[in-house]
Amino acid sequence: MAWNLSITSQTLTYIVGYNVLRCAKVVLEGKVPELNGKHANPNIMNPYGYFPLHDVAERFSVDMIKLLFRHGASANVRTVADDVIENLLPLHVAVENACMHKYLEDNLSPMQYQPGYIYKLIHLLC
């Protein structure tokens, strides 16, 4: 599949990092007239050495993970850079963060912090 891109990896990183589902859908589809048919590549590495799936796995965003998968994101992308731990899959990131109980207490809303939520996220990434 060829990508006709105008959406930079940095832009997509900000959109998924802030979990803005509507914006992510727009840039992944590229159907609005302002984008002239261009769209974001869900498998593009950002300047920091990781991919959109790593970012959303870190934030436990199941809905964003589903959206990225629907638009062709691969669960087999690995981190590559001096500034990050190399060779990590998005699954590694999700499991590592799931093990940090303090992270869960501080960052998940009460709606997200329910039995099975983390397991659902890890299942998606498998």
N, C-alpha and C positions, 0 to 999 in steps of 0.2 A: 504494500500500500504506500503510495506517495503522499507526502504531507505538503500542502501549500500553506506555509505558515506566515503569520504576521504577529502572532501572539508569542511573546518571548517566554522563555522558561522562568524568568524572574516574575513576570506578571502572573503566570499560572501558579507559581509558588505562593505569592501573596493571596491569591483568590482561594486556593485550597487551605492555606494556613489560617485564614480567617473564617473558613467553613462557610463561604458564601455560595450556597448551592445554585441559586438562580444564575449568578454570574458565571460560575463554572460551566453550567449547562450551556449557556450562550456561547462562551468561547470554545467549548469542545465541539459544538455543532456547527458554529460559524454561519448560521442561517440568517442572521439579521443583516439588513442591507449595508449597515455601516462597516461591516467586516469584509464586504466584497467577496464572500465565499471562503475566506481564509479562516482557519481555526487552529486551536492549540493541540499540540501533540501530547497525549497523556503519558508517553514514555520518554519524555525529554529530561535529561539531567540538568539540574540548575547549577549555577556557578559554585555552589557549596559542596557538590559531589553526591547529592541524593536526588531522589525522584519524588513526584507528587504523592505516590503511595506511601513512601516512608513518612512524609509529613503528616498525612491523615492517619496513618497507623499510630503515630506518636500521640495524636490528639483524640484517638478513639472515635473517629467519625465514620460510623457504619454507613450512613447515607452517602457521604462523599466517596467512600470506597466503592459502593455499588455504582455510583455515577461514573467514576473513572473506569471501572470494569466494563460498563456498557459501551464505553467509547474506546475500548481497545487497550486499556492499561494492562501491563503484564505484572504478575505477582513475582516474577523471577528476576526483577532488576536488582542490582546490588550497588551499594555505595562505593564510590571511588574518589578519594581525595586525601590530602594531607590533614585537612581540618576535621574530618569525621573518621570514625572507626570504619575501616575498609571491609568490603565484602559482606555487608549485612543485607539480608532480605527485609522487606517490609514486615514479614512475620516476626523476625527477630526483634524488630523495634517494638511491635505490639506486645510480645511476650515480656520483654524487658520492662516495659512500662507497666504492664499488668502486675508485675511482681513488686512494684513500688507502691505499697499501700498508701503512703503519705501523698503520693502524686494523685491517686484516685480520690482521696478525701478532699484535696485542695482544688481539683480541677473538673471533676464531673458534677454535673447538676444532679439534683435528687432524682429527676426523671431518668437520667442515664445510669445512675448507680443502682441497679437492680440485678437480682440474680439472673445470670445468663447473658447479660449484655456483653461482657468481655469475651465470653465463650463464643458468642455470635460473631464478634469481630475477628477473633482468631480463626474461627471456622471459615469465614469469607476469604481470609488471606491464605489459607491452606489450599 
